[in-house]
Amino acid sequence: MRKLIYLLIINLIFITACSNDDQPLNNNEDCPDNIVCTEILISLTFSPKDGNDNPIFLDSYYSQNLDNGQTYSITNGTVLSTASYVVVSDEQLDEINQNGTNIRFIGIQGNQIVVQQDFVVGHDCCHVVPLSGPFEGQ
């Protein structure tokens, strides 16, 4: 009987310790319903450099949302000439927490990861905004 009571107490502790962290974020709950946003698509970009401040040209790249595990492969038409890569854009706004979401940029050359850079991105209810990290133009 004593073992049963201990077992029930332990189960009760585990049950009450669980939270609803698996619930999706309501990333726009603090945004007004009547907000008017521009139709401009904002993209936050990154230009990786080597130790000598030379641009790193990548064979491929992607960004990973470290808060929800989603991977973003964003096409960028200016990559070949500028070595500037889109980390995140307004297309991912619904998956970005207004106060900050951790994003990891992964750059690949010849099937090897050569760049890993972490960023924090938020939003202003209309567009993604850079919070921290070496974004281009910041």
The first five atom37 places (N, CA, C, CB, O) and aatype in JSON, in Angstrom:
{
  "aatype": [12, 1, 11, 10, 9, 18, 10, 10, 9, 9, 2, 10, 9, 13, 9, 16, 0, 4, 15, 2, 3, 3, 5, 14, 10, 2, 2, 2, 6, 3, 4, 14, 3, 2, 9, 19, 4, 16, 6, 9, 10, 9, 15, 10, 16, 13, 15, 14, 11, 3, 7, 2, 3, 2, 14, 9, 13, 10, 3, 15, 18, 18, 15, 5, 2, 10, 3, 2, 7, 5, 16, 18, 15, 9, 16, 2, 7, 16, 19, 10, 15, 16, 0, 15, 18, 19, 19, 19, 15, 3, 6, 5, 10, 3, 6, 9, 2, 5, 2, 7, 16, 2, 9, 1, 13, 9, 7, 9, 5, 7, 2, 5, 9, 19, 19, 5, 5, 3, 13, 19, 19, 7, 8, 3, 4, 4, 8, 19, 19, 14, 10, 15, 7, 14, 13, 6, 7, 5],
  "atom_mask": [
    [1, 1, 1, 1, 1],
    [1, 1, 1, 1, 1],
    [1, 1, 1, 1, 1],
    [1, 1, 1, 1, 1],
    [1, 1, 1, 1, 1],
    [1, 1, 1, 1, 1],
    [1, 1, 1, 1, 1],
    [1, 1, 1, 1, 1],
    [1, 1, 1, 1, 1],
    [1, 1, 1, 1, 1],
    [1, 1, 1, 1, 1],
    [1, 1, 1, 1, 1],
    [1, 1, 1, 1, 1],
    [1, 1, 1, 1, 1],
    [1, 1, 1, 1, 1],
    [1, 1, 1, 1, 1],
    [1, 1, 1, 1, 1],
    [1, 1, 1, 1, 1],
    [1, 1, 1, 1, 1],
    [1, 1, 1, 1, 1],
    [1, 1, 1, 1, 1],
    [1, 1, 1, 1, 1],
    [1, 1, 1, 1, 1],
    [1, 1, 1, 1, 1],
    [1, 1, 1, 1, 1],
    [1, 1, 1, 1, 1],
    [1, 1, 1, 1, 1],
    [1, 1, 1, 1, 1],
    [1, 1, 1, 1, 1],
    [1, 1, 1, 1, 1],
    [1, 1, 1, 1, 1],
    [1, 1, 1, 1, 1],
    [1, 1, 1, 1, 1],
    [1, 1, 1, 1, 1],
    [1, 1, 1, 1, 1],
    [1, 1, 1, 1, 1],
    [1, 1, 1, 1, 1],
    [1, 1, 1, 1, 1],
    [1, 1, 1, 1, 1],
    [1, 1, 1, 1, 1],
    [1, 1, 1, 1, 1],
    [1, 1, 1, 1, 1],
    [1, 1, 1, 1, 1],
    [1, 1, 1, 1, 1],
    [1, 1, 1, 1, 1],
    [1, 1, 1, 1, 1],
    [1, 1, 1, 1, 1],
    [1, 1, 1, 1, 1],
    [1, 1, 1, 1, 1],
    [1, 1, 1, 1, 1],
    [1, 1, 1, 0, 1],
    [1, 1, 1, 1, 1],
    [1, 1, 1, 1, 1],
    [1, 1, 1, 1, 1],
    [1, 1, 1, 1, 1],
    [1, 1, 1, 1, 1],
    [1, 1, 1, 1, 1],
    [1, 1, 1, 1, 1],
    [1, 1, 1, 1, 1],
    [1, 1, 1, 1, 1],
    [1, 1, 1, 1, 1],
    [1, 1, 1, 1, 1],
    [1, 1, 1, 1, 1],
    [1, 1, 1, 1, 1],
    [1, 1, 1, 1, 1],
    [1, 1, 1, 1, 1],
    [1, 1, 1, 1, 1],
    [1, 1, 1, 1, 1],
    [1, 1, 1, 0, 1],
    [1, 1, 1, 1, 1],
    [1, 1, 1, 1, 1],
    [1, 1, 1, 1, 1],
    [1, 1, 1, 1, 1],
    [1, 1, 1, 1, 1],
    [1, 1, 1, 1, 1],
    [1, 1, 1, 1, 1],
    [1, 1, 1, 0, 1],
    [1, 1, 1, 1, 1],
    [1, 1, 1, 1, 1],
    [1, 1, 1, 1, 1],
    [1, 1, 1, 1, 1],
    [1, 1, 1, 1, 1],
    [1, 1, 1, 1, 1],
    [1, 1, 1, 1, 1],
    [1, 1, 1, 1, 1],
    [1, 1, 1, 1, 1],
    [1, 1, 1, 1, 1],
    [1, 1, 1, 1, 1],
    [1, 1, 1, 1, 1],
    [1, 1, 1, 1, 1],
    [1, 1, 1, 1, 1],
    [1, 1, 1, 1, 1],
    [1, 1, 1, 1, 1],
    [1, 1, 1, 1, 1],
    [1, 1, 1, 1, 1],
    [1, 1, 1, 1, 1],
    [1, 1, 1, 1, 1],
    [1, 1, 1, 1, 1],
    [1, 1, 1, 1, 1],
    [1, 1, 1, 0, 1],
    [1, 1, 1, 1, 1],
    [1, 1, 1, 1, 1],
    [1, 1, 1, 1, 1],
    [1, 1, 1, 1, 1],
    [1, 1, 1, 1, 1],
    [1, 1, 1, 1, 1],
    [1, 1, 1, 0, 1],
    [1, 1, 1, 1, 1],
    [1, 1, 1, 1, 1],
    [1, 1, 1, 0, 1],
    [1, 1, 1, 1, 1],
    [1, 1, 1, 1, 1],
    [1, 1, 1, 1, 1],
    [1, 1, 1, 1, 1],
    [1, 1, 1, 1, 1],
    [1, 1, 1, 1, 1],
    [1, 1, 1, 1, 1],
    [1, 1, 1, 1, 1],
    [1, 1, 1, 1, 1],
    [1, 1, 1, 1, 1],
    [1, 1, 1, 1, 1],
    [1, 1, 1, 0, 1],
    [1, 1, 1, 1, 1],
    [1, 1, 1, 1, 1],
    [1, 1, 1, 1, 1],
    [1, 1, 1, 1, 1],
    [1, 1, 1, 1, 1],
    [1, 1, 1, 1, 1],
    [1, 1, 1, 1, 1],
    [1, 1, 1, 1, 1],
    [1, 1, 1, 1, 1],
    [1, 1, 1, 1, 1],
    [1, 1, 1, 0, 1],
    [1, 1, 1, 1, 1],
    [1, 1, 1, 1, 1],
    [1, 1, 1, 1, 1],
    [1, 1, 1, 0, 1],
    [1, 1, 1, 1, 1]
  ],
  "atom_positions": [
    [[0.82, -1.18, 0.0], [0.0, 0.0, 0.0], [0.87, 1.26, 0.0], [-0.93, -0.01, 1.2], [0.56, 2.23, -0.68]],
    [[1.95, 1.23, 0.76], [2.85, 2.37, 0.84], [3.47, 2.64, -0.54], [3.96, 2.13, 1.89], [3.61, 3.8, -0.94]],
    [[3.83, 1.55, -1.26], [4.4, 1.72, -2.6], [3.4, 2.36, -3.54], [4.85, 0.36, -3.16], [3.77, 3.19, -4.38]],
    [[2.14, 2.01, -3.42], [1.11, 2.56, -4.27], [0.96, 4.07, -4.02], [-0.22, 1.85, -4.01], [0.81, 4.84, -4.97]],
    [[1.0, 4.48, -2.77], [0.89, 5.9, -2.43], [2.08, 6.67, -3.0], [0.81, 6.09, -0.89], [1.91, 7.74, -3.57]],
    [[3.29, 6.11, -2.84], [4.48, 6.77, -3.41], [4.38, 6.87, -4.93], [5.75, 6.01, -3.01], [4.74, 7.89, -5.51]],
    [[3.91, 5.82, -5.55], [3.75, 5.81, -7.0], [2.75, 6.88, -7.44], [3.31, 4.42, -7.48], [2.98, 7.58, -8.43]],
    [[1.64, 7.0, -6.73], [0.64, 8.01, -7.06], [1.2, 9.42, -6.88], [-0.61, 7.83, -6.19], [0.92, 10.3, -7.69]],
    [[1.96, 9.64, -5.84], [2.56, 10.96, -5.6], [3.55, 11.31, -6.71], [3.27, 10.99, -4.22], [3.55, 12.43, -7.2]],
    [[4.37, 10.36, -7.1], [5.34, 10.6, -8.17], [4.63, 10.9, -9.48], [6.28, 9.37, -8.34], [5.01, 11.81, -10.21]],
    [[3.59, 10.14, -9.79], [2.81, 10.4, -11.0], [2.17, 11.78, -10.97], [1.72, 9.33, -11.18], [2.14, 12.47, -11.98]],
    [[1.65, 12.17, -9.82], [1.03, 13.47, -9.68], [2.05, 14.59, -9.91], [0.39, 13.61, -8.29], [1.74, 15.59, -10.55]],
    [[3.25, 14.41, -9.41], [4.32, 15.4, -9.62], [4.64, 15.51, -11.1], [5.59, 15.02, -8.81], [4.77, 16.62, -11.62]],
    [[4.78, 14.4, -11.79], [5.08, 14.42, -13.22], [3.96, 15.07, -14.03], [5.32, 13.0, -13.73], [4.22, 15.84, -14.95]],
    [[2.74, 14.77, -13.68], [1.6, 15.32, -14.41], [1.53, 16.83, -14.23], [0.3, 14.67, -13.95], [1.29, 17.55, -15.2]],
    [[1.72, 17.31, -13.02], [1.62, 18.75, -12.78], [2.85, 19.49, -13.29], [1.45, 19.02, -11.29], [2.78, 20.7, -13.54]],
    [[3.97, 18.81, -13.46], [5.18, 19.46, -13.96], [5.14, 19.65, -15.47], [6.4, 18.65, -13.58], [5.89, 20.47, -16.0]],
    [[4.3, 18.92, -16.16], [4.21, 19.04, -17.62], [3.54, 20.36, -17.97], [3.44, 17.85, -18.24], [2.65, 20.83, -17.28]],
    [[4.01, 20.94, -19.09], [3.41, 22.19, -19.57], [2.94, 21.99, -20.99], [4.4, 23.37, -19.48], [3.17, 20.93, -21.59]],
    [[2.3, 22.97, -21.52], [1.8, 22.91, -22.89], [2.76, 23.58, -23.85], [0.42, 23.57, -22.97], [2.33, 24.33, -24.72]],
    [[4.06, 23.32, -23.74], [5.06, 23.92, -24.61], [4.9, 23.47, -26.05], [6.44, 23.59, -24.12], [5.44, 24.1, -26.96]],
    [[4.18, 22.38, -26.28], [4.0, 21.89, -27.63], [2.93, 22.69, -28.39], [3.61, 20.42, -27.61], [2.77, 22.53, -29.59]],
    [[2.22, 23.56, -27.68], [1.21, 24.37, -28.34], [1.89, 25.4, -29.22], [0.29, 25.05, -27.3], [2.9, 25.98, -28.81]],
    [[1.37, 25.66, -30.43], [1.99, 26.65, -31.3], [1.88, 28.04, -30.7], [1.35, 26.61, -32.67], [0.91, 28.36, -30.02]],
    [[2.89, 28.86, -30.97], [2.87, 30.23, -30.5], [1.82, 31.02, -31.26], [4.25, 30.88, -30.64], [1.63, 30.81, -32.46]],
    [[1.15, 31.92, -30.57], [0.32, 32.88, -31.27], [1.2, 34.1, -31.47], [-1.01, 33.23, -30.46], [1.21, 35.02, -30.65]],
    [[1.94, 34.11, -32.56], [2.96, 35.11, -32.8], [2.41, 36.5, -33.08], [3.8, 34.69, -33.94], [3.17, 37.46, -33.1]],
    [[1.14, 36.61, -33.31], [0.54, 37.9, -33.63], [-0.47, 38.36, -32.58], [-0.12, 37.83, -34.98], [-1.26, 39.26, -32.86]],
    [[-0.46, 37.76, -31.41], [-1.49, 38.09, -30.43], [-1.39, 39.53, -29.93], [-1.41, 37.13, -29.26], [-2.4, 40.1, -29.53]],
    [[-0.19, 40.13, -29.94], [-0.04, 41.51, -29.5], [-0.22, 42.5, -30.64], [1.31, 41.71, -28.87], [-0.05, 43.71, -30.43]],
    [[-0.54, 42.03, -31.82], [-0.7, 42.9, -32.99], [-2.15, 43.35, -33.09], [-0.26, 42.18, -34.29], [-3.07, 42.55, -32.89]],
    [[-2.37, 44.63, -33.39], [-3.75, 45.11, -33.54], [-4.42, 44.48, -34.75], [-3.78, 46.63, -33.66], [-3.77, 44.2, -35.76]],
    [[-5.72, 44.26, -34.65], [-6.48, 43.66, -35.75], [-6.56, 44.56, -36.96], [-7.88, 43.31, -35.29], [-6.65, 44.07, -38.09]],
    [[-6.53, 45.87, -36.75], [-6.73, 46.81, -37.84], [-5.42, 47.4, -38.38], [-7.64, 47.93, -37.38], [-5.43, 48.48, -38.99]],
    [[-4.31, 46.72, -38.18], [-3.02, 47.23, -38.63], [-2.96, 47.2, -40.17], [-1.86, 46.39, -38.03], [-3.45, 46.27, -40.81]],
    [[-2.35, 48.23, -40.73], [-2.18, 48.32, -42.17], [-0.69, 48.15, -42.47], [-2.73, 49.69, -42.74], [0.14, 48.93, -42.0]],
    [[-0.37, 47.12, -43.25], [1.03, 46.82, -43.58], [1.28, 47.06, -45.06], [1.37, 45.36, -43.21], [0.36, 46.99, -45.88]],
    [[2.52, 47.35, -45.39], [2.88, 47.51, -46.79], [2.93, 46.13, -47.44], [4.24, 48.24, -46.94], [3.03, 45.11, -46.76]],
    [[2.88, 46.11, -48.75], [2.94, 44.87, -49.52], [4.38, 44.47, -49.83], [2.15, 45.02, -50.82], [4.61, 43.47, -50.51]],
    [[5.35, 45.24, -49.34], [6.76, 44.98, -49.6], [7.18, 43.72, -48.85], [7.64, 46.19, -49.18], [6.86, 43.56, -47.68]],
    [[7.9, 42.83, -49.53], [8.44, 41.63, -48.91], [9.83, 41.94, -48.38], [8.48, 40.43, -49.93], [10.75, 42.23, -49.14]],
    [[9.99, 41.87, -47.07], [11.28, 42.14, -46.43], [12.07, 40.84, -46.28], [11.09, 42.83, -45.05], [11.52, 39.83, -45.85]],
    [[13.35, 40.89, -46.65], [14.26, 39.76, -46.46], [15.46, 40.26, -45.66], [14.72, 39.15, -47.84], [16.02, 41.32, -45.95]],
    [[15.84, 39.49, -44.66], [17.04, 39.81, -43.87], [18.18, 38.97, -44.4], [16.82, 39.55, -42.33], [18.07, 37.75, -44.48]],
    [[19.28, 39.63, -44.78], [20.38, 38.95, -45.46], [21.66, 38.96, -44.65], [20.62, 39.59, -46.81], [21.82, 39.72, -43.7]],
    [[22.56, 38.08, -45.06], [23.84, 37.87, -44.39], [24.9, 37.63, -45.46], [23.78, 36.66, -43.39], [24.67, 36.89, -46.42]],
    [[26.05, 38.26, -45.3], [27.18, 38.07, -46.22], [28.35, 37.47, -45.44], [27.6, 39.42, -46.9], [29.11, 38.21, -44.82]],
    [[28.49, 36.15, -45.47], [29.58, 35.52, -44.7], [30.94, 35.9, -45.28], [29.43, 33.99, -44.69], [31.1, 36.05, -46.5]],
    [[31.91, 36.06, -44.39], [33.27, 36.42, -44.8], [34.26, 35.46, -44.13], [33.59, 37.9, -44.41], [33.99, 34.92, -43.06]],
    [[35.4, 35.27, -44.8], [36.45, 34.43, -44.22], [37.3, 35.27, -43.27], [37.32, 33.78, -45.33], [37.0, 36.44, -43.03]],
    [[38.36, 34.69, -42.75], [39.23, 35.37, -41.79], [39.93, 36.6, -42.36], [0.0, 0.0, 0.0], [40.37, 37.46, -41.6]],
    [[40.03, 36.69, -43.69], [40.66, 37.84, -44.34], [39.62, 38.84, -44.86], [41.54, 37.37, -45.49], [39.94, 39.7, -45.67]],
    [[38.39, 38.72, -44.4], [37.28, 39.6, -44.78], [36.89, 39.46, -46.25], [37.65, 41.02, -44.49], [36.31, 40.39, -46.82]],
    [[37.19, 38.32, -46.85], [36.77, 38.03, -48.22], [35.41, 37.34, -48.19], [37.83, 37.15, -48.95], [35.14, 36.55, -47.29]],
    [[34.54, 37.62, -49.17], [33.23, 36.96, -49.19], [33.36, 35.46, -49.4], [32.35, 37.56, -50.28], [34.22, 34.98, -50.14]],
    [[32.5, 34.73, -48.73], [32.43, 33.27, -48.9], [31.27, 32.97, -49.83], [32.26, 32.53, -47.51], [30.12, 33.27, -49.53]],
    [[31.58, 32.37, -50.97], [30.56, 31.96, -51.93], [30.17, 30.51, -51.63], [31.07, 32.11, -53.41], [31.02, 29.63, -51.57]],
    [[28.88, 30.28, -51.44], [28.38, 28.98, -51.02], [27.75, 28.23, -52.18], [27.36, 29.14, -49.89], [27.19, 28.83, -53.1]],
    [[27.84, 26.89, -52.13], [27.15, 26.05, -53.1], [25.66, 25.98, -52.79], [27.76, 24.64, -53.13], [24.83, 25.96, -53.7]],
    [[25.34, 25.95, -51.52], [23.95, 25.94, -51.07], [23.9, 26.44, -49.63], [23.32, 24.51, -51.19], [24.93, 26.55, -48.95]],
    [[22.71, 26.75, -49.2], [22.53, 27.24, -47.83], [21.07, 27.06, -47.42], [22.95, 28.74, -47.71], [20.19, 26.87, -48.26]],
    [[20.84, 27.12, -46.12], [19.49, 27.1, -45.57], [19.53, 27.72, -44.19], [18.92, 25.65, -45.53], [20.6, 27.88, -43.6]],
    [[18.38, 28.05, -43.68], [18.25, 28.56, -42.32], [17.35, 27.62, -41.55], [17.68, 30.02, -42.3], [16.41, 27.05, -42.1]],
    [[17.65, 27.46, -40.27], [16.83, 26.6, -39.42], [16.31, 27.4, -38.24], [17.65, 25.37, -38.92], [17.06, 28.09, -37.55]],
    [[15.01, 27.31, -38.03], [14.37, 27.92, -36.89], [14.66, 27.02, -35.69], [12.82, 28.12, -37.12], [14.13, 25.91, -35.61]],
    [[15.49, 27.49, -34.77], [15.89, 26.66, -33.63], [14.78, 26.53, -32.59], [17.13, 27.23, -32.99], [14.86, 25.68, -31.71]],
    [[13.76, 27.37, -32.68], [12.67, 27.3, -31.73], [11.61, 26.27, -32.1], [12.02, 28.66, -31.59], [10.97, 25.69, -31.23]],
    [[11.42, 26.03, -33.42], [10.4, 25.05, -33.81], [10.93, 23.96, -34.74], [9.26, 25.75, -34.48], [10.18, 23.05, -35.09]],
    [[12.21, 24.03, -35.14], [12.81, 22.98, -35.96], [12.6, 23.12, -37.45], [0.0, 0.0, 0.0], [13.15, 22.33, -38.22]],
    [[11.8, 24.09, -37.89], [11.55, 24.27, -39.32], [12.83, 24.67, -40.05], [10.45, 25.33, -39.54], [13.67, 25.4, -39.51]],
    [[12.97, 24.2, -41.28], [14.1, 24.55, -42.13], [13.58, 25.38, -43.29], [14.85, 23.28, -42.63], [12.56, 25.04, -43.9]],
    [[14.29, 26.47, -43.6], [13.9, 27.36, -44.68], [14.98, 27.35, -45.75], [13.65, 28.8, -44.15], [16.14, 27.66, -45.46]],
    [[14.62, 27.01, -46.96], [15.5, 27.09, -48.12], [14.96, 28.22, -48.99], [15.58, 25.72, -48.92], [14.0, 28.03, -49.73]],
    [[15.58, 29.37, -48.88], [15.07, 30.56, -49.54], [15.9, 30.83, -50.78], [15.09, 31.78, -48.57], [17.12, 30.93, -50.7]],
    [[15.24, 30.96, -51.93], [15.93, 31.24, -53.18], [16.31, 32.71, -53.21], [15.05, 30.87, -54.39], [15.52, 33.58, -52.86]],
    [[17.53, 32.97, -53.65], [18.04, 34.33, -53.7], [18.7, 34.54, -55.05], [19.04, 34.62, -52.54], [19.69, 33.86, -55.36]],
    [[18.19, 35.45, -55.85], [18.71, 35.65, -57.2], [20.02, 36.39, -57.29], [0.0, 0.0, 0.0], [20.64, 36.4, -58.36]],
    [[20.49, 37.03, -56.21], [21.71, 37.84, -56.28], [22.92, 37.14, -55.68], [21.49, 39.14, -55.58], [23.96, 37.78, -55.49]],
    [[22.82, 35.88, -55.37], [23.88, 35.15, -54.69], [25.19, 35.14, -55.48], [23.44, 33.73, -54.42], [26.26, 35.39, -54.91]],
    [[25.12, 34.87, -56.76], [26.34, 34.67, -57.54], [27.24, 35.89, -57.57], [25.97, 34.29, -58.94], [28.46, 35.75, -57.58]],
    [[26.68, 37.07, -57.58], [27.52, 38.26, -57.71], [27.89, 38.9, -56.38], [26.83, 39.26, -58.55], [28.89, 39.62, -56.31]],
    [[27.12, 38.65, -55.32], [27.35, 39.39, -54.08], [27.7, 38.54, -52.87], [26.16, 40.18, -53.77], [28.13, 39.09, -51.86]],
    [[27.53, 37.25, -52.92], [27.7, 36.37, -51.75], [26.84, 36.86, -50.59], [29.18, 36.31, -51.33], [27.28, 36.83, -49.43]],
    [[25.64, 37.31, -50.89], [24.67, 37.75, -49.91], [23.51, 36.76, -49.9], [24.18, 39.21, -50.21], [22.96, 36.44, -50.96]],
    [[23.15, 36.27, -48.73], [22.19, 35.18, -48.63], [21.03, 35.57, -47.72], [22.87, 33.91, -48.12], [21.24, 36.22, -46.69]],
    [[19.81, 35.17, -48.09], [18.63, 35.45, -47.29], [18.6, 34.49, -46.1], [17.32, 35.33, -48.15], [18.63, 33.27, -46.27]],
    [[18.55, 35.06, -44.91], [18.45, 34.26, -43.68], [16.98, 33.94, -43.4], [19.08, 35.01, -42.47], [16.63, 32.79, -43.12]],
    [[16.14, 34.95, -43.48], [14.7, 34.8, -43.23], [13.99, 35.96, -43.91], [14.39, 34.77, -41.68], [14.57, 37.03, -44.13]],
    [[12.72, 35.75, -44.25], [11.96, 36.81, -44.9], [10.55, 36.85, -44.32], [11.9, 36.59, -46.44], [10.19, 36.06, -43.44]],
    [[9.76, 37.79, -44.82], [8.37, 37.91, -44.37], [7.56, 36.65, -44.64], [7.7, 39.09, -45.03], [6.52, 36.45, -44.02]],
    [[8.02, 35.81, -45.54], [7.31, 34.56, -45.82], [7.26, 33.66, -44.58], [7.98, 33.81, -46.99], [6.38, 32.81, -44.47]],
    [[8.18, 33.83, -43.66], [8.22, 33.03, -42.43], [7.63, 33.78, -41.23], [9.66, 32.62, -42.12], [7.75, 33.31, -40.1]],
    [[6.99, 34.92, -41.45], [6.5, 35.77, -40.37], [5.64, 35.02, -39.36], [5.72, 36.92, -40.95], [5.75, 35.26, -38.16]],
    [[4.79, 34.12, -39.82], [3.89, 33.38, -38.92], [4.64, 32.44, -37.98], [2.89, 32.59, -39.72], [4.08, 32.0, -36.97]],
    [[5.89, 32.12, -38.3], [6.68, 31.22, -37.45], [7.7, 31.98, -36.6], [7.41, 30.2, -38.31], [8.5, 31.36, -35.89]],
    [[7.66, 33.3, -36.66], [8.6, 34.14, -35.93], [7.89, 34.75, -34.73], [9.2, 35.25, -36.84], [6.81, 35.34, -34.88]],
    [[8.48, 34.61, -33.56], [7.95, 35.22, -32.34], [8.27, 36.71, -32.38], [8.53, 34.54, -31.06], [9.4, 37.09, -32.69]],
    [[7.32, 37.53, -32.06], [7.51, 38.97, -32.11], [8.71, 39.42, -31.27], [6.24, 39.68, -31.63], [9.44, 40.32, -31.68]],
    [[8.92, 38.81, -30.12], [10.01, 39.2, -29.23], [11.32, 38.5, -29.5], [9.6, 38.95, -27.82], [12.32, 38.78, -28.83]],
    [[11.34, 37.59, -30.45], [12.6, 36.96, -30.82], [12.5, 35.47, -31.05], [0.0, 0.0, 0.0], [11.95, 34.73, -30.24]],
    [[13.04, 35.04, -32.19], [13.14, 33.64, -32.57], [14.58, 33.38, -32.97], [12.15, 33.28, -33.72], [15.18, 34.17, -33.7]],
    [[15.14, 32.27, -32.5], [16.52, 31.9, -32.82], [16.57, 31.22, -34.19], [17.11, 30.98, -31.73], [15.87, 30.23, -34.43]],
    [[17.4, 31.75, -35.06], [17.57, 31.22, -36.41], [19.05, 30.91, -36.61], [17.05, 32.23, -37.5], [19.91, 31.72, -36.26]],
    [[19.34, 29.74, -37.18], [20.73, 29.38, -37.5], [20.87, 29.29, -39.02], [21.13, 28.01, -36.83], [20.14, 28.56, -39.69]],
    [[21.82, 30.04, -39.54], [22.15, 30.01, -40.97], [23.23, 28.96, -41.18], [22.62, 31.42, -41.48], [24.23, 28.93, -40.46]],
    [[23.03, 28.09, -42.16], [23.99, 27.04, -42.49], [24.42, 27.23, -43.95], [23.37, 25.61, -42.26], [23.58, 27.24, -44.85]],
    [[25.74, 27.37, -44.17], [26.28, 27.52, -45.52], [27.12, 26.31, -45.89], [0.0, 0.0, 0.0], [27.89, 25.8, -45.07]],
    [[26.97, 25.84, -47.14], [27.61, 24.59, -47.57], [28.45, 24.84, -48.83], [26.54, 23.5, -47.85], [28.02, 25.53, -49.75]],
    [[29.66, 24.28, -48.83], [30.53, 24.22, -50.01], [30.98, 22.78, -50.16], [31.77, 25.2, -49.87], [31.49, 22.18, -49.22]],
    [[30.81, 22.23, -51.35], [31.28, 20.87, -51.61], [30.81, 19.85, -50.6], [0.0, 0.0, 0.0], [31.62, 19.03, -50.15]],
    [[29.55, 19.87, -50.23], [28.95, 18.93, -49.26], [29.49, 19.06, -47.85], [29.16, 17.53, -49.73], [29.3, 18.16, -47.03]],
    [[30.17, 20.16, -47.54], [30.69, 20.42, -46.19], [30.06, 21.7, -45.65], [32.25, 20.52, -46.2], [29.95, 22.69, -46.37]],
    [[29.67, 21.68, -44.41], [29.19, 22.91, -43.76], [30.41, 23.77, -43.48], [28.38, 22.6, -42.44], [31.32, 23.36, -42.76]],
    [[30.43, 24.97, -44.05], [31.56, 25.89, -43.86], [31.16, 27.14, -43.09], [32.14, 26.28, -45.2], [32.03, 27.88, -42.62]],
    [[29.85, 27.38, -42.94], [29.38, 28.55, -42.2], [28.2, 28.12, -41.33], [28.96, 29.71, -43.17], [27.26, 27.48, -41.81]],
    [[28.27, 28.47, -40.06], [27.14, 28.36, -39.13], [27.09, 29.66, -38.36], [27.28, 27.11, -38.17], [28.03, 30.01, -37.65]],
    [[25.99, 30.36, -38.49], [25.86, 31.65, -37.81], [24.47, 31.75, -37.2], [26.12, 32.83, -38.79], [23.47, 31.48, -37.87]],
    [[24.41, 32.14, -35.94], [23.13, 32.29, -35.25], [22.65, 33.74, -35.29], [23.25, 31.8, -33.8], [23.44, 34.68, -35.22]],
    [[21.34, 33.89, -35.39], [20.68, 35.18, -35.43], [19.46, 35.12, -34.52], [20.28, 35.57, -36.88], [18.97, 34.04, -34.2]],
    [[18.98, 36.29, -34.12], [17.68, 36.39, -33.45], [16.85, 37.36, -34.28], [17.82, 36.87, -31.94], [17.28, 38.47, -34.59]],
    [[15.64, 36.91, -34.62], [14.74, 37.67, -35.49], [13.42, 37.84, -34.76], [14.54, 36.95, -36.86], [12.94, 36.93, -34.09]],
    [[12.83, 39.01, -34.9], [11.49, 39.27, -34.37], [10.61, 39.78, -35.49], [0.0, 0.0, 0.0], [10.93, 39.61, -36.66]],
    [[9.49, 40.41, -35.11], [8.66, 41.07, -36.12], [7.92, 42.23, -35.49], [7.66, 40.07, -36.75], [7.74, 42.3, -34.27]],
    [[7.49, 43.16, -36.35], [6.77, 44.35, -35.9], [5.29, 44.29, -36.27], [7.4, 45.6, -36.51], [4.63, 45.32, -36.41]],
    [[4.78, 43.09, -36.42], [3.4, 42.77, -36.81], [3.2, 42.83, -38.32], [2.44, 43.73, -36.13], [2.19, 42.33, -38.83]],
    [[4.13, 43.43, -39.04], [4.03, 43.51, -40.51], [5.21, 42.82, -41.19], [3.96, 44.96, -40.96], [5.04, 42.13, -42.2]],
    [[6.39, 43.01, -40.63], [7.6, 42.52, -41.29], [8.57, 41.94, -40.25], [8.28, 43.65, -42.09], [8.54, 42.29, -39.07]],
    [[9.44, 41.04, -40.73], [10.5, 40.52, -39.86], [11.48, 41.66, -39.57], [11.23, 39.31, -40.52], [11.72, 42.52, -40.42]],
    [[12.05, 41.64, -38.37], [13.04, 42.65, -37.98], [14.24, 41.95, -37.34], [12.42, 43.7, -36.99], [14.07, 40.98, -36.6]],
    [[15.44, 42.44, -37.62], [16.64, 41.85, -37.0], [16.75, 42.28, -35.54], [17.91, 42.26, -37.78], [16.6, 43.46, -35.22]],
    [[17.01, 41.34, -34.66], [17.23, 41.66, -33.25], [18.69, 41.5, -32.86], [16.36, 40.77, -32.36], [19.22, 42.32, -32.11]],
    [[19.36, 40.45, -33.37], [20.8, 40.31, -33.13], [21.4, 39.4, -34.19], [21.07, 39.75, -31.7], [20.73, 38.55, -34.79]],
    [[22.69, 39.6, -34.4], [23.41, 38.82, -35.39], [23.95, 39.74, -36.48], [0.0, 0.0, 0.0], [23.51, 40.88, -36.62]],
    [[24.9, 39.24, -37.25], [25.57, 40.07, -38.26], [24.79, 40.18, -39.57], [26.94, 39.52, -38.55], [25.29, 39.8, -40.63]],
    [[23.57, 40.7, -39.5], [22.79, 40.9, -40.71], [23.48, 41.96, -41.58], [21.34, 41.34, -40.36], [24.15, 42.86, -41.09]],
    [[23.3, 41.81, -42.88], [23.84, 42.78, -43.83], [23.14, 44.11, -43.62], [23.68, 42.28, -45.3], [21.92, 44.15, -43.46]],
    [[23.9, 45.19, -43.62], [23.32, 46.52, -43.47], [23.02, 46.91, -42.04], [0.0, 0.0, 0.0], [22.39, 47.94, -41.8]],
    [[23.45, 46.12, -41.07], [23.18, 46.44, -39.66], [24.38, 47.06, -39.0], [22.75, 45.2, -38.89], [24.33, 47.4, -37.82]]
  ]
}
